[in-house]
Amino acid sequence: MKRRIYLLVCLLCISLVLPAKKLTNEQWARQVFDHTYQMVFGPQGSTLHYSVNLIGIYKTEGTIWYKGAKSKFVESRYTAWNDGVDYYRHDKKHGTVEIYRANSDEKDKYASKFKFDPEEFHYSLEEKDGNYVITLKAKKSLKGIREVKALVDKKSRVPVSLRIKLAFFWTTVKISHFKSGDIPDNIFVFPKNQMKGYKIIDKR
């Protein structure tokens, strides 16, 4: 027993003396990115205000909530609820509600272009004006996202903005009023009783 304790003490002393393995820039970038990504898309849920500018061609802004596979967004014209099974989009201008399967690309053809898999990119990081700039470059020539420049607050790891390259053009997404955690599940439930009189278009 004493021999085992002695060996454990020796191993502990060695671990304190030996220098820690230094992370490469790509490893450090991925570590910072994963932390922020979890704050946004983790099971605790999150909410943020976004402003999108697609090189002056398309502009929109609104508020979005995430929690696991669920989401909700509110813009001036549209409100959408995704309960993880079905997706409901209310068009206030046309007085319609379209219903899709939650995993259908047809529900939002614009958003489907921004499908993202963290494993499909190389990562690098630099510091700039109190923030981290994390650059993601596609490992292969993907049809969707080619490159991302994510601006993250150095202290809080809160996302500040994204610049996303699709094909040959860039989209800028500014982020504000970010909050992670304490997102209630009922926010993702489609309020059927409030939609009386609207035309229901079921595309499931």
LINHU-V228506 format. One record per run of one state. SS is the DSSP state (~ for helix, > for strand, _ for the rest). FROM is the first residue (numbers start at 1). TO is the last residue. If there is no record, write none. Layout:
ss=SS from=FROM to=TO
ss=SS from=FROM to=TO
This chain:
ss=_ from=1 to=1
ss=~ from=2 to=17
ss=_ from=18 to=24
ss=~ from=25 to=41
ss=_ from=42 to=45
ss=> from=46 to=54
ss=_ from=55 to=57
ss=> from=58 to=67
ss=_ from=68 to=69
ss=> from=70 to=75
ss=_ from=76 to=77
ss=> from=78 to=82
ss=_ from=83 to=85
ss=> from=86 to=91
ss=_ from=92 to=95
ss=> from=96 to=101
ss=_ from=102 to=104
ss=~ from=105 to=107
ss=_ from=108 to=108
ss=~ from=109 to=112
ss=_ from=113 to=117
ss=~ from=118 to=120
ss=> from=121 to=128
ss=_ from=129 to=130
ss=> from=131 to=138
ss=_ from=139 to=144
ss=> from=145 to=153
ss=_ from=154 to=158
ss=> from=159 to=166
ss=_ from=167 to=168
ss=> from=169 to=180
ss=_ from=181 to=184
ss=~ from=185 to=188
ss=_ from=189 to=191
ss=~ from=192 to=195
ss=_ from=196 to=198
ss=> from=199 to=202
ss=_ from=203 to=204
